[in-house]
Amino acid sequence: MSGNPADAEDALNTAMLRAFHGFSAQAGVLANEKAWLSRILHNVCMDFHRERQRFVEPADLPDAEPLATPVQEDALPDEVLMERERAREIRTRIHALPLNLRMPLEMRFLRGMSYADIATHLQLTNCNVRKRIQLAYGLLRSSMADMRYTG
């Protein structure tokens, strides 16, 4: 488990629970209990590994220039301040999204990446990327219901 004792303990506990729940159904059929238990542990470790691969660390993403808040040339200082505060609040709410939804959303809307590029980078299908962006957008939209734009 990549040298992480906590992950190894989690994998062993999960494997033991699966074995406990499945043993009564397999008790009369099992020829080699040790091999059966080893296979369960192997499968659990592979599941943990696959789950960990689904999430990419933000440091692994392509670099993007810092996000600027668009400001109108003839805007009053208080309007500029309000727009900056609104942009900061939106960024905070984006950051509060679950990582598996936030990453595709940021890659698509903040970095301008195509769905195919996002799918390749996150090792997902194109449909899965679109669904995650749709879910993230829905969560973001509902969390921003209290923010009324008065501009």
N, CA, C and O atoms as a GROMACS GRO file, in nm:
protein
  604
    1MET      N    1   0.082  -0.118   0.000
    1MET     CA    2   0.000   0.000   0.000
    1MET      C    3   0.087   0.125   0.000
    1MET      O    4   0.060   0.219   0.074
    2SER      N    5   0.189   0.127  -0.080
    2SER     CA    6   0.276   0.242  -0.099
    2SER      C    7   0.348   0.284   0.028
    2SER      O    8   0.382   0.401   0.044
    3GLY      N    9   0.372   0.191   0.117
    3GLY     CA   10   0.446   0.221   0.238
    3GLY      C   11   0.366   0.296   0.343
    3GLY      O   12   0.424   0.344   0.441
    4ASN      N   13   0.237   0.308   0.327
    4ASN     CA   14   0.153   0.381   0.422
    4ASN      C   15   0.085   0.281   0.514
    4ASN      O   16  -0.005   0.208   0.472
    5PRO      N   17   0.127   0.276   0.641
    5PRO     CA   18   0.068   0.179   0.734
    5PRO      C   19  -0.083   0.198   0.756
    5PRO      O   20  -0.156   0.101   0.774
    6ALA      N   21  -0.130   0.323   0.754
    6ALA     CA   22  -0.273   0.348   0.774
    6ALA      C   23  -0.354   0.289   0.659
    6ALA      O   24  -0.460   0.231   0.681
    7ASP      N   25  -0.305   0.305   0.535
    7ASP     CA   26  -0.375   0.246   0.420
    7ASP      C   27  -0.374   0.094   0.429
    7ASP      O   28  -0.473   0.029   0.396
    8ALA      N   29  -0.262   0.037   0.473
    8ALA     CA   30  -0.252  -0.108   0.486
    8ALA      C   31  -0.353  -0.160   0.590
    8ALA      O   32  -0.417  -0.263   0.570
    9GLU      N   33  -0.365  -0.087   0.701
    9GLU     CA   34  -0.463  -0.126   0.804
    9GLU      C   35  -0.605  -0.117   0.750
    9GLU      O   36  -0.686  -0.206   0.773
   10ASP      N   37  -0.634  -0.010   0.678
   10ASP     CA   38  -0.767   0.006   0.620
   10ASP      C   39  -0.798  -0.107   0.523
   10ASP      O   40  -0.909  -0.162   0.523
   11ALA      N   41  -0.701  -0.142   0.440
   11ALA     CA   42  -0.720  -0.249   0.343
   11ALA      C   43  -0.743  -0.383   0.414
   11ALA      O   44  -0.831  -0.460   0.375
   12LEU      N   45  -0.665  -0.410   0.517
   12LEU     CA   46  -0.681  -0.535   0.591
   12LEU      C   47  -0.817  -0.541   0.661
   12LEU      O   48  -0.884  -0.644   0.657
   13ASN      N   49  -0.857  -0.431   0.723
   13ASN     CA   50  -0.988  -0.427   0.789
   13ASN      C   51  -1.102  -0.449   0.690
   13ASN      O   52  -1.196  -0.523   0.717
   14THR      N   53  -1.092  -0.383   0.574
   14THR     CA   54  -1.195  -0.399   0.471
   14THR      C   55  -1.199  -0.542   0.420
   14THR      O   56  -1.307  -0.598   0.399
   15ALA      N   57  -1.081  -0.602   0.401
   15ALA     CA   58  -1.074  -0.740   0.353
   15ALA      C   59  -1.134  -0.837   0.456
   15ALA      O   60  -1.204  -0.931   0.420
   16MET      N   61  -1.106  -0.812   0.582
   16MET     CA   62  -1.161  -0.900   0.685
   16MET      C   63  -1.314  -0.888   0.694
   16MET      O   64  -1.384  -0.988   0.715
   17LEU      N   65  -1.364  -0.767   0.676
   17LEU     CA   66  -1.510  -0.750   0.676
   17LEU      C   67  -1.574  -0.822   0.558
   17LEU      O   68  -1.677  -0.888   0.573
   18ARG      N   69  -1.511  -0.809   0.441
   18ARG     CA   70  -1.565  -0.878   0.323
   18ARG      C   71  -1.560  -1.029   0.342
   18ARG      O   72  -1.653  -1.100   0.305
   19ALA      N   73  -1.450  -1.078   0.400
   19ALA     CA   74  -1.437  -1.222   0.424
   19ALA      C   75  -1.541  -1.269   0.525
   19ALA      O   76  -1.601  -1.375   0.507
   20PHE      N   77  -1.562  -1.192   0.629
   20PHE     CA   78  -1.661  -1.227   0.731
   20PHE      C   79  -1.801  -1.238   0.670
   20PHE      O   80  -1.875  -1.331   0.699
   21HIS      N   81  -1.835  -1.140   0.585
   21HIS     CA   82  -1.969  -1.140   0.524
   21HIS      C   83  -1.983  -1.248   0.418
   21HIS      O   84  -2.093  -1.298   0.396
   22GLY      N   85  -1.875  -1.286   0.353
   22GLY     CA   86  -1.884  -1.383   0.244
   22GLY      C   87  -1.852  -1.525   0.283
   22GLY      O   88  -1.878  -1.617   0.205
   23PHE      N   89  -1.797  -1.547   0.402
   23PHE     CA   90  -1.752  -1.681   0.439
   23PHE      C   91  -1.868  -1.780   0.450
   23PHE      O   92  -1.856  -1.894   0.406
   24SER      N   93  -1.978  -1.738   0.510
   24SER     CA   94  -2.090  -1.832   0.528
   24SER      C   95  -2.144  -1.882   0.394
   24SER      O   96  -2.187  -1.997   0.384
   25ALA      N   97  -2.143  -1.797   0.293
   25ALA     CA   98  -2.192  -1.838   0.161
   25ALA      C   99  -2.093  -1.928   0.089
   25ALA      O  100  -2.132  -2.011   0.007
   26GLN      N  101  -1.964  -1.914   0.120
   26GLN     CA  102  -1.860  -1.989   0.051
   26GLN      C  103  -1.808  -2.107   0.132
   26GLN      O  104  -1.726  -2.184   0.080
   27ALA      N  105  -1.851  -2.125   0.255
   27ALA     CA  106  -1.792  -2.222   0.348
   27ALA      C  107  -1.785  -2.364   0.293
   27ALA      O  108  -1.682  -2.430   0.306
   28GLY      N  109  -1.888  -2.412   0.233
   28GLY     CA  110  -1.888  -2.549   0.183
   28GLY      C  111  -1.814  -2.566   0.052
   28GLY      O  112  -1.778  -2.678   0.016
   29VAL      N  113  -1.791  -2.459  -0.020
   29VAL     CA  114  -1.732  -2.463  -0.154
   29VAL      C  115  -1.581  -2.443  -0.151
   29VAL      O  116  -1.511  -2.487  -0.242
   30LEU      N  117  -1.530  -2.376  -0.049
   30LEU     CA  118  -1.388  -2.339  -0.044
   30LEU      C  119  -1.297  -2.460  -0.029
   30LEU      O  120  -1.318  -2.544   0.058
   31ALA      N  121  -1.197  -2.467  -0.117
   31ALA     CA  122  -1.098  -2.574  -0.107
   31ALA      C  123  -0.973  -2.522  -0.035
   31ALA      O  124  -0.905  -2.598   0.034
   32ASN      N  125  -0.945  -2.393  -0.052
   32ASN     CA  126  -0.825  -2.335   0.009
   32ASN      C  127  -0.862  -2.198   0.066
   32ASN      O  128  -0.867  -2.099  -0.007
   33GLU      N  129  -0.889  -2.193   0.195
   33GLU     CA  130  -0.931  -2.069   0.260
   33GLU      C  131  -0.823  -1.962   0.254
   33GLU      O  132  -0.854  -1.843   0.241
   34LYS      N  133  -0.698  -2.003   0.264
   34LYS     CA  134  -0.587  -1.907   0.262
   34LYS      C  135  -0.580  -1.836   0.125
   34LYS      O  136  -0.561  -1.715   0.120
   35ALA      N  137  -0.596  -1.910   0.017
   35ALA     CA  138  -0.594  -1.851  -0.117
   35ALA      C  139  -0.715  -1.760  -0.136
   35ALA      O  140  -0.704  -1.654  -0.198
   36TRP      N  141  -0.829  -1.801  -0.083
   36TRP     CA  142  -0.952  -1.721  -0.094
   36TRP      C  143  -0.934  -1.589  -0.021
   36TRP      O  144  -0.971  -1.484  -0.074
   37LEU      N  145  -0.879  -1.593   0.100
   37LEU     CA  146  -0.857  -1.472   0.178
   37LEU      C  147  -0.751  -1.384   0.112
   37LEU      O  148  -0.763  -1.261   0.113
   38SER      N  149  -0.648  -1.444   0.056
   38SER     CA  150  -0.545  -1.367  -0.015
   38SER      C  151  -0.604  -1.295  -0.136
   38SER      O  152  -0.567  -1.181  -0.163
   39ARG      N  153  -0.692  -1.360  -0.207
   39ARG     CA  154  -0.755  -1.298  -0.324
   39ARG      C  155  -0.844  -1.180  -0.282
   39ARG      O  156  -0.848  -1.078  -0.349
   40ILE      N  157  -0.915  -1.196  -0.172
   40ILE     CA  158  -0.998  -1.086  -0.121
   40ILE      C  159  -0.909  -0.967  -0.087
   40ILE      O  160  -0.939  -0.854  -0.124
   41LEU      N  161  -0.799  -0.993  -0.015
   41LEU     CA  162  -0.707  -0.885   0.022
   41LEU      C  163  -0.647  -0.819  -0.102
   41LEU      O  164  -0.634  -0.697  -0.108
   42HIS      N  165  -0.610  -0.899  -0.200
   42HIS     CA  166  -0.556  -0.845  -0.326
   42HIS      C  167  -0.659  -0.753  -0.394
   42HIS      O  168  -0.625  -0.644  -0.438
   43ASN      N  169  -0.782  -0.799  -0.401
   43ASN     CA  170  -0.887  -0.720  -0.466
   43ASN      C  171  -0.912  -0.589  -0.391
   43ASN      O  172  -0.932  -0.485  -0.454
   44VAL      N  173  -0.910  -0.593  -0.259
   44VAL     CA  174  -0.930  -0.471  -0.180
   44VAL      C  175  -0.815  -0.374  -0.205
   44VAL      O  176  -0.838  -0.254  -0.223
   45CYS      N  177  -0.692  -0.424  -0.208
   45CYS     CA  178  -0.578  -0.336  -0.234
   45CYS      C  179  -0.587  -0.273  -0.373
   45CYS      O  180  -0.555  -0.156  -0.390
   46MET      N  181  -0.630  -0.351  -0.471
   46MET     CA  182  -0.647  -0.297  -0.606
   46MET      C  183  -0.757  -0.191  -0.608
   46MET      O  184  -0.743  -0.089  -0.676
   47ASP      N  185  -0.866  -0.213  -0.534
   47ASP     CA  186  -0.973  -0.113  -0.526
   47ASP      C  187  -0.921   0.016  -0.465
   47ASP      O  188  -0.952   0.125  -0.513
   48PHE      N  189  -0.842   0.005  -0.357
   48PHE     CA  190  -0.784   0.124  -0.294
   48PHE      C  191  -0.694   0.197  -0.392
   48PHE      O  192  -0.698   0.320  -0.402
   49HIS      N  193  -0.612   0.122  -0.464
   49HIS     CA  194  -0.520   0.182  -0.561
   49HIS      C  195  -0.596   0.255  -0.672
   49HIS      O  196  -0.560   0.367  -0.707
   50ARG      N  197  -0.699   0.192  -0.726
   50ARG     CA  198  -0.779   0.256  -0.831
   50ARG      C  199  -0.847   0.382  -0.779
   50ARG      O  200  -0.853   0.484  -0.849
   51GLU      N  201  -0.899   0.376  -0.658
   51GLU     CA  202  -0.966   0.492  -0.600
   51GLU      C  203  -0.868   0.608  -0.583
   51GLU      O  204  -0.904   0.723  -0.609
   52ARG      N  205  -0.748   0.578  -0.541
   52ARG     CA  206  -0.647   0.683  -0.522
   52ARG      C  207  -0.606   0.744  -0.656
   52ARG      O  208  -0.575   0.863  -0.662
   53GLN      N  209  -0.605   0.666  -0.763
   53GLN     CA  210  -0.567   0.717  -0.894
   53GLN      C  211  -0.671   0.810  -0.952
   53GLN      O  212  -0.639   0.891  -1.040
   54ARG      N  213  -0.795   0.802  -0.906
   54ARG     CA  214  -0.900   0.888  -0.960
   54ARG      C  215  -0.880   1.033  -0.924
   54ARG      O  216  -0.926   1.123  -0.995
   55PHE      N  217  -0.810   1.057  -0.815
   55PHE     CA  218  -0.790   1.192  -0.769
   55PHE      C  219  -0.648   1.236  -0.798
   55PHE      O  220  -0.552   1.173  -0.755
   56VAL      N  221  -0.637   1.344  -0.871
   56VAL     CA  222  -0.507   1.398  -0.909
   56VAL      C  223  -0.477   1.514  -0.815
   56VAL      O  224  -0.564   1.595  -0.786
   57GLU      N  225  -0.355   1.520  -0.769
   57GLU     CA  226  -0.315   1.632  -0.684
   57GLU      C  227  -0.316   1.760  -0.766
   57GLU      O  228  -0.277   1.757  -0.883
   58PRO      N  229  -0.358   1.872  -0.708
   58PRO     CA  230  -0.360   1.998  -0.782
   58PRO      C  231  -0.222   2.037  -0.836
   58PRO      O  232  -0.214   2.107  -0.937
   59ALA      N  233  -0.113   1.993  -0.772
   59ALA     CA  234   0.020   2.024  -0.821
   59ALA      C  235   0.049   1.956  -0.955
   59ALA      O  236   0.136   1.999  -1.029
   60ASP      N  237  -0.025   1.848  -0.985
   60ASP     CA  238  -0.004   1.775  -1.110
   60ASP      C  239  -0.076   1.837  -1.229
   60ASP      O  240  -0.059   1.792  -1.342
   61LEU      N  241  -0.156   1.939  -1.204
   61LEU     CA  242  -0.231   2.002  -1.312
   61LEU      C  243  -0.144   2.097  -1.391
   61LEU      O  244  -0.046   2.150  -1.339
   62PRO      N  245  -0.180   2.120  -1.517
   62PRO     CA  246  -0.105   2.219  -1.595
   62PRO      C  247  -0.118   2.356  -1.531
   62PRO      O  248  -0.222   2.391  -1.476
   63ASP      N  249  -0.011   2.433  -1.537
   63ASP     CA  250  -0.011   2.566  -1.477
   63ASP      C  251  -0.105   2.658  -1.552
   63ASP      O  252  -0.121   2.650  -1.673
   64ALA      N  253  -0.166   2.745  -1.476
   64ALA     CA  254  -0.255   2.846  -1.534
   64ALA      C  255  -0.218   2.980  -1.475
   64ALA      O  256  -0.173   2.989  -1.360
   65GLU      N  257  -0.236   3.084  -1.553
   65GLU     CA  258  -0.206   3.216  -1.501
   65GLU      C  259  -0.308   3.252  -1.394
   65GLU      O  260  -0.421   3.203  -1.397
   66PRO      N  261  -0.270   3.339  -1.301
   66PRO     CA  262  -0.363   3.377  -1.195
   66PRO      C  263  -0.490   3.438  -1.254
   66PRO      O  264  -0.487   3.505  -1.357
   67LEU      N  265  -0.599   3.413  -1.187
   67LEU     CA  266  -0.727   3.462  -1.235
   67LEU      C  267  -0.743   3.609  -1.201
   67LEU      O  268  -0.723   3.651  -1.087
   68ALA      N  269  -0.779   3.686  -1.299
   68ALA     CA  270  -0.801   3.829  -1.279
   68ALA      C  271  -0.950   3.855  -1.277
   68ALA      O  272  -1.027   3.787  -1.345
   69THR      N  273  -0.990   3.951  -1.199
   69THR     CA  274  -1.130   3.991  -1.195
   69THR      C  275  -1.151   4.099  -1.298
   69THR      O  276  -1.088   4.205  -1.291
   70PRO      N  277  -1.240   4.076  -1.395
   70PRO     CA  278  -1.262   4.178  -1.498
   70PRO      C  279  -1.324   4.304  -1.436
   70PRO      O  280  -1.417   4.297  -1.356
   71VAL      N  281  -1.270   4.416  -1.474
   71VAL     CA  282  -1.318   4.545  -1.422
   71VAL      C  283  -1.347   4.636  -1.540
   71VAL      O  284  -1.267   4.646  -1.633
   72GLN      N  285  -1.461   4.703  -1.534
   72GLN     CA  286  -1.495   4.798  -1.639
   72GLN      C  287  -1.412   4.925  -1.619
   72GLN      O  288  -1.382   4.964  -1.507
   73GLU      N  289  -1.377   4.986  -1.730
   73GLU     CA  290  -1.294   5.106  -1.725
   73GLU      C  291  -1.361   5.221  -1.650
   73GLU      O  292  -1.295   5.293  -1.575
   74ASP      N  293  -1.491   5.238  -1.669
   74ASP     CA  294  -1.561   5.352  -1.610
   74ASP      C  295  -1.632   5.317  -1.478
   74ASP      O  296  -1.720   5.391  -1.434
   75ALA      N  297  -1.595   5.205  -1.416
   75ALA     CA  298  -1.660   5.161  -1.293
   75ALA      C  299  -1.617   5.247  -1.175
   75ALA      O  300  -1.502   5.292  -1.167
   76LEU      N  301  -1.709   5.268  -1.084
   76LEU     CA  302  -1.680   5.342  -0.963
   76LEU      C  303  -1.601   5.254  -0.867
   76LEU      O  304  -1.612   5.131  -0.872
   77PRO      N  305  -1.521   5.314  -0.779
   77PRO     CA  306  -1.439   5.234  -0.688
   77PRO      C  307  -1.519   5.137  -0.601
   77PRO      O  308  -1.474   5.025  -0.576
   78ASP      N  309  -1.635   5.176  -0.555
   78ASP     CA  310  -1.714   5.086  -0.473
   78ASP      C  311  -1.768   4.968  -0.556
   78ASP      O  312  -1.782   4.858  -0.503
   79GLU      N  313  -1.797   4.991  -0.682
   79GLU     CA  314  -1.841   4.883  -0.770
   79GLU      C  315  -1.727   4.785  -0.796
   79GLU      O  316  -1.747   4.664  -0.799
   80VAL      N  317  -1.608   4.839  -0.813
   80VAL     CA  318  -1.490   4.754  -0.833
   80VAL      C  319  -1.469   4.667  -0.710
   80VAL      O  320  -1.443   4.547  -0.721
   81LEU      N  321  -1.479   4.728  -0.591
   81LEU     CA  322  -1.462   4.654  -0.467
   81LEU      C  323  -1.568   4.545  -0.453
   81LEU      O  324  -1.536   4.433  -0.412
   82MET      N  325  -1.691   4.575  -0.486
   82MET     CA  326  -1.799   4.476  -0.478
   82MET      C  327  -1.775   4.359  -0.575
   82MET      O  328  -1.799   4.244  -0.540
   83GLU      N  329  -1.728   4.389  -0.694
   83GLU     CA  330  -1.698   4.283  -0.791
   83GLU      C  331  -1.584   4.194  -0.742
   83GLU      O  332  -1.589   4.072  -0.758
   84ARG      N  333  -1.484   4.254  -0.682
   84ARG     CA  334  -1.372   4.175  -0.628
   84ARG      C  335  -1.419   4.085  -0.514
   84ARG      O  336  -1.378   3.969  -0.505
   85GLU      N  337  -1.504   4.139  -0.427
   85GLU     CA  338  -1.557   4.059  -0.317
   85GLU      C  339  -1.643   3.944  -0.370
   85GLU      O  340  -1.636   3.832  -0.320
   86ARG      N  341  -1.722   3.972  -0.471
   86ARG     CA  342  -1.806   3.869  -0.532
   86ARG      C  343  -1.719   3.760  -0.596
   86ARG      O  344  -1.748   3.642  -0.580
   87ALA      N  345  -1.614   3.799  -0.666
   87ALA     CA  346  -1.524   3.703  -0.728
   87ALA      C  347  -1.455   3.618  -0.621
   87ALA      O  348  -1.438   3.497  -0.639
   88ARG      N  349  -1.415   3.680  -0.512
   88ARG     CA  350  -1.350   3.606  -0.403
   88ARG      C  351  -1.448   3.504  -0.343
   88ARG      O  352  -1.409   3.391  -0.314
   89GLU      N  353  -1.572   3.544  -0.326
   89GLU     CA  354  -1.673   3.453  -0.270
   89GLU      C  355  -1.699   3.336  -0.366
   89GLU      O  356  -1.715   3.222  -0.322
   90ILE      N  357  -1.703   3.363  -0.494
   90ILE     CA  358  -1.723   3.256  -0.592
   90ILE      C  359  -1.606   3.159  -0.588
   90ILE      O  360  -1.627   3.038  -0.591
   91ARG      N  361  -1.483   3.211  -0.582
   91ARG     CA  362  -1.366   3.123  -0.573
   91ARG      C  363  -1.370   3.038  -0.446
   91ARG      O  364  -1.334   2.920  -0.449
   92THR      N  365  -1.414   3.097  -0.335
   92THR     CA  366  -1.425   3.023  -0.210
   92THR      C  367  -1.526   2.909  -0.223
   92THR      O  368  -1.501   2.798  -0.176
   93ARG      N  369  -1.637   2.936  -0.287
   93ARG     CA  370  -1.740   2.833  -0.303
   93ARG      C  371  -1.698   2.726  -0.402
   93ARG      O  372  -1.734   2.609  -0.387
   94ILE      N  373  -1.622   2.764  -0.503
   94ILE     CA  374  -1.566   2.663  -0.594
   94ILE      C  375  -1.470   2.573  -0.518
   94ILE      O  376  -1.472   2.451  -0.535
   95HIS      N  377  -1.388   2.633  -0.436
   95HIS     CA  378  -1.289   2.556  -0.359
   95HIS      C  379  -1.357   2.462  -0.258
   95HIS      O  380  -1.298   2.362  -0.218
   96ALA      N  381  -1.480   2.494  -0.216
   96ALA     CA  382  -1.552   2.410  -0.120
   96ALA      C  383  -1.615   2.286  -0.185
   96ALA      O  384  -1.660   2.196  -0.115
   97LEU      N  385  -1.617   2.280  -0.318
   97LEU     CA  386  -1.672   2.163  -0.386
   97LEU      C  387  -1.584   2.041  -0.360
   97LEU      O  388  -1.464   2.056  -0.335
   98PRO      N  389  -1.640   1.920  -0.366
   98PRO     CA  390  -1.558   1.800  -0.354
   98PRO      C  391  -1.451   1.798  -0.464
   98PRO      O  392  -1.476   1.842  -0.576
   99LEU      N  393  -1.335   1.747  -0.432
   99LEU     CA  394  -1.220   1.749  -0.523
   99LEU      C  395  -1.252   1.683  -0.657
   99LEU      O  396  -1.212   1.734  -0.762
  100ASN      N  397  -1.324   1.569  -0.654
  100ASN     CA  398  -1.352   1.499  -0.780
  100ASN      C  399  -1.446   1.577  -0.871
  100ASN      O  400  -1.453   1.549  -0.990
  101LEU      N  401  -1.519   1.675  -0.816
  101LEU     CA  402  -1.604   1.761  -0.898
  101LEU      C  403  -1.536   1.894  -0.928
  101LEU      O  404  -1.552   1.950  -1.036
  102ARG      N  405  -1.460   1.944  -0.831
  102ARG     CA  406  -1.395   2.074  -0.847
  102ARG      C  407  -1.288   2.072  -0.957
  102ARG      O  408  -1.278   2.166  -1.036
  103MET      N  409  -1.210   1.965  -0.962
  103MET     CA  410  -1.101   1.959  -1.060
  103MET      C  411  -1.150   1.974  -1.204
  103MET      O  412  -1.099   2.060  -1.277
  104PRO      N  413  -1.247   1.892  -1.249
  104PRO     CA  414  -1.294   1.909  -1.387
  104PRO      C  415  -1.356   2.046  -1.412
  104PRO      O  416  -1.338   2.103  -1.520
  105LEU      N  417  -1.429   2.100  -1.314
  105LEU     CA  418  -1.491   2.232  -1.329
  105LEU      C  419  -1.385   2.340  -1.347
  105LEU      O  420  -1.396   2.424  -1.437
  106GLU      N  421  -1.282   2.338  -1.263
  106GLU     CA  422  -1.174   2.437  -1.275
  106GLU      C  423  -1.099   2.422  -1.407
  106GLU      O  424  -1.066   2.521  -1.472
  107MET      N  425  -1.074   2.297  -1.445
  107MET     CA  426  -1.000   2.274  -1.569
  107MET      C  427  -1.079   2.324  -1.690
  107MET      O  428  -1.022   2.376  -1.786
  108ARG      N  429  -1.210   2.308  -1.685
  108ARG     CA  430  -1.294   2.348  -1.798
  108ARG      C  431  -1.317   2.499  -1.803
  108ARG      O  432  -1.293   2.562  -1.906
  109PHE      N  433  -1.363   2.556  -1.692
  109PHE     CA  434  -1.405   2.696  -1.694
  109PHE      C  435  -1.296   2.795  -1.656
  109PHE      O  436  -1.296   2.909  -1.705
  110LEU      N  437  -1.203   2.756  -1.572
  110LEU     CA  438  -1.100   2.850  -1.530
  110LEU      C  439  -0.972   2.837  -1.614
  110LEU      O  440  -0.896   2.933  -1.626
  111ARG      N  441  -0.951   2.720  -1.670
  111ARG     CA  442  -0.830   2.700  -1.752
  111ARG      C  443  -0.860   2.681  -1.898
  111ARG      O  444  -0.769   2.678  -1.981
  112GLY      N  445  -0.988   2.668  -1.931
  112GLY     CA  446  -1.028   2.661  -2.072
  112GLY      C  447  -0.990   2.531  -2.142
  112GLY      O  448  -0.976   2.529  -2.264
  113MET      N  449  -0.974   2.423  -2.067
  113MET     CA  450  -0.936   2.296  -2.128
  113MET      C  451  -1.059   2.231  -2.192
  113MET      O  452  -1.172   2.253  -2.147
  114SER      N  453  -1.037   2.153  -2.295
  114SER     CA  454  -1.147   2.082  -2.360
  114SER      C  455  -1.185   1.959  -2.277
  114SER      O  456  -1.108   1.914  -2.193
  115TYR      N  457  -1.304   1.907  -2.302
  115TYR     CA  458  -1.349   1.788  -2.231
  115TYR      C  459  -1.254   1.671  -2.257
  115TYR      O  460  -1.224   1.594  -2.166
  116ALA      N  461  -1.208   1.659  -2.379
  116ALA     CA  462  -1.117   1.549  -2.414
  116ALA      C  463  -0.985   1.560  -2.338
  116ALA      O  464  -0.932   1.460  -2.290
  117ASP      N  465  -0.932   1.682  -2.327
  117ASP     CA  466  -0.807   1.702  -2.252
  117ASP      C  467  -0.825   1.672  -2.104
  117ASP      O  468  -0.739   1.612  -2.041
  118ILE      N  469  -0.938   1.714  -2.050
  118ILE     CA  470  -0.966   1.686  -1.909
  118ILE      C  471  -0.978   1.536  -1.887
  118ILE      O  472  -0.922   1.483  -1.791
  119ALA      N  473  -1.050   1.468  -1.975
  119ALA     CA  474  -1.067   1.323  -1.963
  119ALA      C  475  -0.932   1.252  -1.969
  119ALA      O  476  -0.908   1.159  -1.892
  120THR      N  477  -0.847   1.295  -2.059
  120THR     CA  478  -0.714   1.234  -2.070
  120THR      C  479  -0.632   1.260  -1.945
  120THR      O  480  -0.569   1.169  -1.891
  121HIS      N  481  -0.634   1.383  -1.898
  121HIS     CA  482  -0.553   1.420  -1.782
  121HIS      C  483  -0.599   1.350  -1.655
  121HIS      O  484  -0.516   1.309  -1.574
  122LEU      N  485  -0.730   1.336  -1.636
  122LEU     CA  486  -0.784   1.274  -1.514
  122LEU      C  487  -0.808   1.125  -1.530
  122LEU      O  488  -0.853   1.059  -1.436
  123GLN      N  489  -0.780   1.071  -1.647
  123GLN     CA  490  -0.800   0.930  -1.678
  123GLN      C  491  -0.946   0.889  -1.655
  123GLN      O  492  -0.976   0.791  -1.587
  124LEU      N  493  -1.035   0.968  -1.714
  124LEU     CA  494  -1.178   0.944  -1.707
  124LEU      C  495  -1.234   0.937  -1.848
  124LEU      O  496  -1.164   0.970  -1.944
  125THR      N  497  -1.358   0.896  -1.860
  125THR     CA  498  -1.423   0.900  -1.991
  125THR      C  499  -1.475   1.042  -2.015
  125THR      O  500  -1.495   1.119  -1.921
  126ASN      N  501  -1.497   1.074  -2.140
  126ASN     CA  502  -1.550   1.204  -2.176
  126ASN      C  503  -1.687   1.226  -2.111
  126ASN      O  504  -1.716   1.335  -2.061
  127CYS      N  505  -1.771   1.124  -2.111
  127CYS     CA  506  -1.904   1.134  -2.050
  127CYS      C  507  -1.894   1.158  -1.900
  127CYS      O  508  -1.971   1.235  -1.844
  128ASN      N  509  -1.798   1.092  -1.835
  128ASN     CA  510  -1.780   1.109  -1.691
  128ASN      C  511  -1.737   1.252  -1.659
  128ASN      O  512  -1.782   1.310  -1.561
  129VAL      N  513  -1.650   1.308  -1.742
  129VAL     CA  514  -1.605   1.446  -1.722
  129VAL      C  515  -1.724   1.540  -1.734
  129VAL      O  516  -1.742   1.629  -1.651
  130ARG      N  517  -1.805   1.521  -1.838
  130ARG     CA  518  -1.921   1.607  -1.858
  130ARG      C  519  -2.018   1.596  -1.740
  130ARG      O  520  -2.073   1.697  -1.696
  131LYS      N  521  -2.040   1.477  -1.689
  131LYS     CA  522  -2.131   1.456  -1.578
  131LYS      C  523  -2.077   1.522  -1.451
  131LYS      O  524  -2.152   1.586  -1.377
  132ARG      N  525  -1.947   1.509  -1.426
  132ARG     CA  526  -1.888   1.571  -1.307
  132ARG      C  527  -1.898   1.723  -1.315
  132ARG      O  528  -1.925   1.789  -1.214
  133ILE      N  529  -1.876   1.778  -1.432
  133ILE     CA  530  -1.887   1.924  -1.447
  133ILE      C  531  -2.032   1.967  -1.426
  133ILE      O  532  -2.059   2.070  -1.364
  134GLN      N  533  -2.125   1.889  -1.478
  134GLN     CA  534  -2.266   1.920  -1.461
  134GLN      C  535  -2.304   1.916  -1.312
  134GLN      O  536  -2.374   2.005  -1.264
  135LEU      N  537  -2.258   1.815  -1.240
  135LEU     CA  538  -2.287   1.805  -1.097
  135LEU      C  539  -2.223   1.921  -1.020
  135LEU      O  540  -2.287   1.980  -0.933
  136ALA      N  541  -2.098   1.952  -1.053
  136ALA     CA  542  -2.029   2.062  -0.985
  136ALA      C  543  -2.100   2.194  -1.010
  136ALA      O  544  -2.117   2.275  -0.919
  137TYR      N  545  -2.142   2.215  -1.133
  137TYR     CA  546  -2.212   2.338  -1.168
  137TYR      C  547  -2.343   2.349  -1.091
  137TYR      O  548  -2.378   2.456  -1.042
  138GLY      N  549  -2.415   2.238  -1.080
  138GLY     CA  550  -2.541   2.237  -1.005
  138GLY      C  551  -2.520   2.267  -0.857
  138GLY      O  552  -2.594   2.345  -0.798
  139LEU      N  553  -2.418   2.205  -0.797
  139LEU     CA  554  -2.387   2.233  -0.656
  139LEU      C  555  -2.346   2.377  -0.636
  139LEU      O  556  -2.388   2.442  -0.540
  140LEU      N  557  -2.263   2.426  -0.726
  140LEU     CA  558  -2.216   2.564  -0.716
  140LEU      C  559  -2.333   2.661  -0.731
  140LEU      O  560  -2.343   2.760  -0.658
  141ARG      N  561  -2.419   2.633  -0.823
  141ARG     CA  562  -2.534   2.719  -0.847
  141ARG      C  563  -2.626   2.724  -0.725
  141ARG      O  564  -2.674   2.831  -0.687
  142SER      N  565  -2.651   2.608  -0.664
  142SER     CA  566  -2.738   2.607  -0.547
  142SER      C  567  -2.670   2.672  -0.426
  142SER      O  568  -2.738   2.734  -0.344
  143SER      N  569  -2.539   2.658  -0.415
  143SER     CA  570  -2.470   2.722  -0.302
  143SER      C  571  -2.462   2.873  -0.319
  143SER      O  572  -2.442   2.945  -0.221
  144MET      N  573  -2.478   2.921  -0.441
  144MET     CA  574  -2.469   3.064  -0.468
  144MET      C  575  -2.607   3.130  -0.479
  144MET      O  576  -2.618   3.245  -0.520
  145ALA      N  577  -2.711   3.057  -0.441
  145ALA     CA  578  -2.847   3.112  -0.453
  145ALA      C  579  -2.865   3.237  -0.367
  145ALA      O  580  -2.946   3.323  -0.400
  146ASP      N  581  -2.789   3.247  -0.258
  146ASP     CA  582  -2.802   3.363  -0.171
  146ASP      C  583  -2.727   3.486  -0.223
  146ASP      O  584  -2.744   3.597  -0.173
  147MET      N  585  -2.645   3.465  -0.324
  147MET     CA  586  -2.569   3.577  -0.382
  147MET      C  587  -2.648   3.637  -0.498
  147MET      O  588  -2.656   3.576  -0.605
  148ARG      N  589  -2.703   3.750  -0.478
  148ARG     CA  590  -2.776   3.815  -0.586
  148ARG      C  591  -2.684   3.916  -0.653
  148ARG      O  592  -2.615   3.994  -0.588
  149TYR      N  593  -2.687   3.912  -0.784
  149TYR     CA  594  -2.607   4.007  -0.859
  149TYR      C  595  -2.691   4.132  -0.882
  149TYR      O  596  -2.798   4.127  -0.942
  150THR      N  597  -2.640   4.244  -0.834
  150THR     CA  598  -2.715   4.370  -0.847
  150THR      C  599  -2.645   4.467  -0.943
  150THR      O  600  -2.672   4.587  -0.941
  151GLY      N  601  -2.556   4.413  -1.026
  151GLY     CA  602  -2.479   4.500  -1.115
  151GLY      C  603  -2.544   4.517  -1.240
  151GLY      O  604  -2.493   4.587  -1.328
   0.00000   0.00000   0.00000
